[in-house]
Amino acid sequence: MPIIKSAKKRVKVTRKATVRNSKTKRSLKSALKAFVKKTDNKSHSTAQSNIDKAVKKGLVHKNKAARIKKQLSKQAKAAGVKPAAATKKAAAKPAAKKAAPAKKAVAKKAPAKKK
């Protein structure tokens, strides 16, 4: 058991972080298992979200996360599930044309006289 005050604080902080990390890991694993069990759009987006959260908290390396997400997308594509991100982006951006700003007429100068 630590005696120094800062060491006692370290023990407290470490315990809290351990609990937080284990919850994040558990939710990541359960989301991946749910995706494997039922391959649909919602479980795919949930799994990707949990992977991103784990990366943000430093539990999974970003390259490993990219590899896992690629594998999930490959499985989803094989199962015939369209990715949620692509459908949201297409629906969010309607093809609206903007009017071009009117250009001012430029007055032409008279040609210079030759001597």
C-alpha positions in Angstrom: 0.0 0.0 0.0 1.4 3.4 -0.9 2.4 5.8 1.8 3.1 9.0 -0.2 0.1 11.2 -1.0 0.7 11.3 -4.8 1.1 7.5 -4.9 -2.3 7.1 -3.2 -3.8 9.4 -5.8 -2.2 7.4 -8.6 -3.8 4.2 -7.2 -7.3 5.9 -7.2 -6.9 7.3 -10.7 -5.6 4.0 -12.0 -8.6 2.1 -10.6 -11.0 4.6 -12.2 -9.2 4.3 -15.6 -9.2 0.5 -15.4 -13.0 0.4 -14.8 -13.5 2.9 -17.7 -11.2 1.0 -20.0 -12.8 -2.4 -19.2 -16.3 -0.9 -20.0 -15.1 0.4 -23.3 -13.4 -2.9 -24.2 -16.5 -4.8 -23.2 -18.8 -2.6 -25.3 -16.4 -3.0 -28.3 -16.4 -6.8 -28.0 -20.2 -7.0 -27.6 -20.7 -4.7 -30.6 -18.4 -6.8 -32.8 -20.2 -10.0 -31.7 -23.6 -8.5 -32.4 -22.4 -7.5 -35.9 -21.2 -11.0 -36.6 -24.4 -12.5 -35.2 -26.7 -10.1 -37.1 -25.1 -8.4 -40.1 -27.2 -5.3 -40.7 -26.7 -1.6 -41.1 -27.4 -0.6 -37.5 -25.0 -3.2 -36.0 -22.4 -2.2 -38.5 -22.6 1.5 -37.6 -22.6 0.7 -33.9 -19.5 -1.5 -34.2 -17.7 1.3 -36.1 -18.7 3.8 -33.6 -17.4 1.7 -30.7 -14.1 1.1 -32.6 -13.7 4.9 -33.0 -14.4 5.4 -29.3 -11.8 2.8 -28.3 -9.2 4.6 -30.5 -10.1 7.9 -29.0 -9.5 6.6 -25.5 -6.2 4.9 -26.6 -7.3 1.3 -26.1 -6.9 0.3 -29.7 -4.2 1.5 -32.1 -5.5 3.5 -35.0 -4.0 1.2 -37.6 -5.6 -1.8 -35.9 -8.9 0.0 -35.8 -8.7 0.8 -39.5 -8.0 -2.9 -40.2 -11.0 -4.1 -38.1 -13.3 -1.5 -39.8 -12.1 -2.7 -43.2 -12.9 -6.3 -42.3 -16.3 -5.3 -41.0 -17.1 -3.4 -44.2 -16.0 -6.4 -46.3 -18.3 -8.7 -44.3 -21.1 -6.2 -44.6 -20.6 -5.9 -48.4 -20.6 -9.7 -48.7 -23.8 -9.9 -46.8 -25.4 -7.2 -49.0 -25.6 -4.4 -46.5 -25.0 -0.9 -47.8 -22.8 1.3 -45.6 -24.7 3.8 -43.5 -22.2 6.6 -44.1 -22.6 6.6 -47.9 -26.4 6.7 -47.7 -26.4 9.5 -45.2 -24.0 11.6 -47.2 -26.0 11.2 -50.4 -29.3 12.1 -48.7 -27.8 15.0 -46.8 -26.5 16.8 -49.9 -29.3 17.5 -52.3 -28.2 18.7 -55.8 -29.1 22.4 -55.5 -27.7 24.9 -58.0 -26.6 28.3 -56.9 -27.0 31.3 -59.0 -23.7 32.7 -60.3 -23.0 36.3 -59.2 -23.6 38.8 -61.9 -20.4 40.2 -63.5 -19.9 43.9 -64.0 -19.4 45.0 -67.6 -15.9 46.1 -68.2 -15.6 49.3 -70.4 -13.2 48.8 -73.2 -10.6 51.4 -73.9 -10.2 52.9 -77.4 -7.2 51.5 -79.2 -4.2 53.7 -79.1 -3.5 55.8 -82.2 -0.5 55.0 -84.3 1.9 57.8 -85.2 
